[in-house]
Amino acid sequence: MSTTFSIEPQTGLTGALLNVQAPESRPVIELDHIHKTYNMGDVEVHALRGVSLTINEGEFVAIMGASGSGKSTTMNILGCLDRPTKGTYILDGEDVSSLSKDERADIRLRKIGFVFQGFNLLSRTSALENIELPMLYMGIDANERHRRAMEALGAVGLAGREQNHPNQLSGGQQQRVAVARSLVNKPALILADEPTGNLDSRTSIEVMEIFQRLNRELGITLVLVTHETDIAEYAQRVIVFKDGKIKSDNQVERQRSAAEELKHLPVVDEDDEDE
């Protein structure tokens, strides 16, 4: 990935991220006539039917669709958790369509950051150690792991929380740790699967403010899967799936600003929420 950045530790959600180089507009995701067929005994289930899609570097895209529409299958293929039955998937300039399970695991580690609805944090591990985990698998030395993890914590407004375990953090804080973890390997792409599904309304907006800021100030490519129309409106572009195909693909005419909305909401002390 050509984009480089340095994150200065911050104490709040609105802290600036510094030393940003604007990314060139180039494809990060290229799907060309992707098919995915599952064999269920004697029955073939066609989850995807010739999906073609391009997402450029620096785009913030929301994917929507009803259950069975193909959006989850698409997310699994984008995240190299599965591979297509037919078609070509180019990720950050590399053909990953037919890679083995181990090769896909390596791609996920190097090129993709994940944020999940359920946070997926290790309960007996501190916030800092949770964030360092992907770098540990990459063989990055301890000093560099610590530096990047501290920067990422600052970027999501959790400076000073590095030694807290997940059960000492609110749901919103846990999701911010998960976002920080997705950043540290400097991925080509961040995939967020229903990241606000377990959060209240205000905390959901706070998480979307982080995504918008990282996208705007670092040029990070973000793909968000959601069933919530109001959450999708924080993205720049919304793709809707139906029956294994793309039903619509449109730019958001009036993108919601999470930062502006937060200004008009009462402040909640997350420490009080934990009690």
PEHULIN-V934971 format. One line per field, one symbol per residue. ss: DSSP state (2 for helix, 1 for strand, 0 for the rest). phi: phi as a letter, one per 20 degrees, with the letter a starting at -180 (. if undefined). burial: b if it has 24 or more other C-alpha atoms within 12 Angstrom, else e. Layout:
BEGIN
ss->???
phi->???
burial->???
END
This chain:
BEGIN
ss->00000000000000000000000000111111111111110011111111111111000111111000002222222200000001111110011000002222222222211111000000000122222222222200022222222222222000000000122200222222222222200000111110000000222222222222222222000111100022220000111111001111111000000222222000000222220
phi->.efcbcdegcdcfeffddledfffebfeccdcledccdedmededefccmecaccegnedcddcqfgnfofffffffgelebcffboccddlndfdfcffgffffffgfeccddcdfemleffecfgfffffggfffemffgffgffffffffffdmcgndfefegfdcfgfffffgffgffefelffbddddlfdfddfffffffffffgfffffedmfeccdebdefffffeeebcdddblmceebbcfffcffdffffffddffdeffffff
burial->bebbbbbbbeeebbbbbeeeeebeeebbbbbebbbbeeeeeeeeebbbbbbbbbbbbbbbbbbbbeeebbbbbbbbbbbbbbbbbbbbbbbbeebbbebeeeebeebbbbbbbbbbbbbbbeeeebbbbbbbbbbeeeeeeeeebbbbbbbbbbbbbbbebbebebebbbbbbbbbbbbbbbbbbbbbbbbbbbbbbebeebbbbbbbbbbbbbbbbbbbbbbbbbbbeebbbbbbbbbbbbebbbeebeebeebebbbeebeeeeeeeeeeeee
END
